[in-house]
Amino acid sequence: MKTPIVSIIVAMSANRGIGRNNDLMWHLPEDMKFFKDKTFGHPVIMGRKNYESIPEKYRPFKNRLNIVISSQANYNAPDCILVQNLSDALIAAKQNEENEVFVIGGGQVYREALELGVVDRMYITEVDAVFSDAEVFFPAFLENQWEKKTLSIKEKDEKHQYAFVVYEYNKKV
């Protein structure tokens, strides 16, 4: 069994906020398209709360193996694989012979993935705004352990109320 790249994909505000009231704090169509294009055809790993935050008409994400982490053994996530921890989620994703697996949130799952040291790559959209009412945050990480490159820059416009930059971070060997 080949070992896939484990990637995090996240959008965060300037103060690392990623959510409020179990929802995003912005609507950025180009970033949503980036998320869809990047994860398309790959397993996505998410926590239960993150799964519940996805509008019902979009879940499970189409053309992706959806893996939901929940401590509730009888949790109902139709057409998803239900596991109880991140390690089991990674095992389930790797059985698919994929070249890349995406951890898509939320905050607790991101934190655990970084603490376990299983992340090889991160796609981080930095939204040019501060949300003082954010309730969930992306964890801090040591940037000097990562090679950072800019993938795209989007200015504020009629469809995007905030400017943002998409970065790719690859773990230094």
VMD Tcl script that draws the C-alpha trace (Angstrom):
set ca {
  {0.00 0.00 0.00}
  {1.50 3.33 -1.05}
  {1.59 6.16 1.44}
  {-0.41 9.17 0.25}
  {0.44 12.77 0.96}
  {-1.62 14.01 3.90}
  {-2.72 17.58 3.27}
  {-4.64 20.13 5.26}
  {-6.86 22.55 3.37}
  {-8.22 25.54 5.28}
  {-9.26 29.17 4.96}
  {-8.48 31.36 7.94}
  {-8.73 35.02 8.85}
  {-5.79 37.22 9.82}
  {-6.43 36.25 13.46}
  {-6.54 32.51 12.50}
  {-10.35 32.34 12.79}
  {-11.97 29.56 10.77}
  {-15.53 29.49 12.06}
  {-18.38 30.96 14.04}
  {-21.70 29.31 14.93}
  {-20.54 26.17 13.09}
  {-20.24 28.12 9.83}
  {-17.75 30.06 7.73}
  {-17.49 33.79 8.31}
  {-17.17 34.75 4.63}
  {-18.35 33.83 1.15}
  {-15.42 33.57 -1.27}
  {-16.51 31.75 -4.46}
  {-12.99 31.48 -5.92}
  {-11.70 29.91 -2.72}
  {-14.63 27.47 -2.68}
  {-13.75 26.54 -6.27}
  {-10.11 26.02 -5.23}
  {-11.30 23.71 -2.41}
  {-13.55 21.75 -4.75}
  {-10.93 21.41 -7.50}
  {-8.12 20.48 -5.12}
  {-10.07 17.85 -3.16}
  {-12.03 16.42 -6.12}
  {-11.52 12.66 -6.38}
  {-9.59 12.46 -3.10}
  {-10.62 11.30 0.38}
  {-11.63 14.11 2.75}
  {-11.39 13.70 6.52}
  {-13.52 15.87 8.79}
  {-14.85 16.04 12.30}
  {-18.53 15.58 13.05}
  {-19.18 19.29 13.68}
  {-17.48 20.19 10.40}
  {-19.61 17.61 8.60}
  {-22.75 19.09 10.16}
  {-21.71 22.59 9.06}
  {-21.81 21.55 5.39}
  {-25.19 22.41 3.87}
  {-27.19 19.19 3.42}
  {-27.39 19.58 -0.35}
  {-23.57 19.34 -0.54}
  {-23.01 16.41 1.80}
  {-21.46 14.10 1.43}
  {-19.10 15.86 -0.96}
  {-19.51 14.30 -4.39}
  {-16.67 12.38 -6.03}
  {-14.74 12.13 -2.78}
  {-14.53 9.47 -0.10}
  {-16.02 11.31 2.92}
  {-14.62 10.17 6.26}
  {-16.26 11.59 9.39}
  {-14.65 11.40 12.83}
  {-17.09 11.11 15.71}
  {-16.90 9.68 19.20}
  {-20.59 8.76 18.79}
  {-20.40 5.17 17.52}
  {-23.96 5.28 16.14}
  {-23.67 8.73 14.51}
  {-25.55 8.87 11.20}
  {-23.54 10.23 8.27}
  {-25.11 8.70 5.15}
  {-22.70 7.57 2.42}
  {-19.70 8.41 4.62}
  {-17.20 6.26 6.47}
  {-17.57 6.81 10.21}
  {-14.48 6.44 12.42}
  {-13.72 7.37 16.00}
  {-10.30 8.99 15.61}
  {-7.89 10.57 13.15}
  {-5.62 7.51 13.01}
  {-8.52 5.32 11.87}
  {-9.54 8.00 9.36}
  {-6.07 7.98 7.84}
  {-6.10 4.16 7.65}
  {-9.48 4.25 5.88}
  {-8.25 6.91 3.44}
  {-5.02 5.04 2.67}
  {-6.91 1.84 1.78}
  {-8.19 3.69 -1.27}
  {-4.70 3.80 -2.87}
  {-4.88 7.57 -3.18}
  {-1.95 9.88 -3.82}
  {-3.34 12.65 -1.57}
  {-5.73 12.73 1.39}
  {-7.26 15.96 2.69}
  {-7.95 16.92 6.30}
  {-10.68 19.55 5.93}
  {-11.45 20.46 9.53}
  {-12.51 21.53 11.97}
  {-10.18 23.10 14.46}
  {-9.78 20.08 16.72}
  {-9.00 17.75 13.78}
  {-6.47 20.25 12.35}
  {-4.80 20.53 15.76}
  {-4.58 16.77 16.18}
  {-3.18 16.25 12.67}
  {-0.45 18.83 13.27}
  {0.35 17.51 16.76}
  {0.65 13.93 15.45}
  {3.05 15.14 12.76}
  {1.16 13.37 9.96}
  {0.73 16.44 7.73}
  {2.96 16.69 4.65}
  {1.33 19.68 2.97}
  {-1.03 22.52 3.80}
  {-3.12 24.67 1.51}
  {-3.91 27.76 3.55}
  {-6.11 30.57 2.31}
  {-5.38 33.68 4.34}
  {-8.40 35.99 4.33}
  {-7.50 39.66 4.70}
  {-9.84 40.36 7.61}
  {-9.99 40.01 11.39}
  {-13.06 38.40 12.95}
  {-13.15 39.20 16.66}
  {-16.21 36.94 17.05}
  {-14.54 33.83 15.60}
  {-15.07 30.79 17.81}
  {-12.84 28.22 16.12}
  {-9.22 28.87 15.15}
  {-6.55 27.22 13.04}
  {-3.70 26.16 15.32}
  {-0.36 27.91 15.26}
  {2.49 25.98 13.67}
  {6.22 26.55 13.26}
  {6.52 28.19 9.84}
  {10.28 27.55 9.73}
  {9.50 23.83 9.36}
  {7.68 24.46 6.09}
  {8.51 25.66 2.57}
  {5.93 28.29 1.67}
  {4.87 29.33 -1.81}
  {2.11 31.61 -3.04}
  {-0.44 29.90 -5.30}
  {-2.81 32.80 -5.94}
  {-3.76 36.30 -4.86}
  {-7.32 37.55 -5.09}
  {-8.28 41.17 -4.57}
  {-11.59 42.21 -3.08}
  {-14.29 42.57 -5.76}
  {-18.07 42.42 -6.28}
  {-18.13 38.65 -5.59}
  {-15.48 38.60 -2.84}
  {-15.95 40.93 0.11}
  {-12.41 40.20 1.30}
  {-9.08 39.88 -0.44}
  {-7.22 36.62 0.12}
  {-4.01 34.78 -0.68}
  {-3.69 31.03 -1.13}
  {-0.42 29.50 0.06}
  {0.97 26.00 -0.23}
  {3.19 24.82 2.61}
  {5.31 21.70 2.17}
  {6.97 20.14 5.18}
  {10.76 20.41 5.09}
  {12.48 17.06 5.11}
}
mol new
graphics top color blue
foreach p $ca { graphics top sphere $p radius 0.5 }
foreach p [lrange $ca 0 end-1] q [lrange $ca 1 end] { graphics top cylinder $p $q radius 0.2 }
display resetview
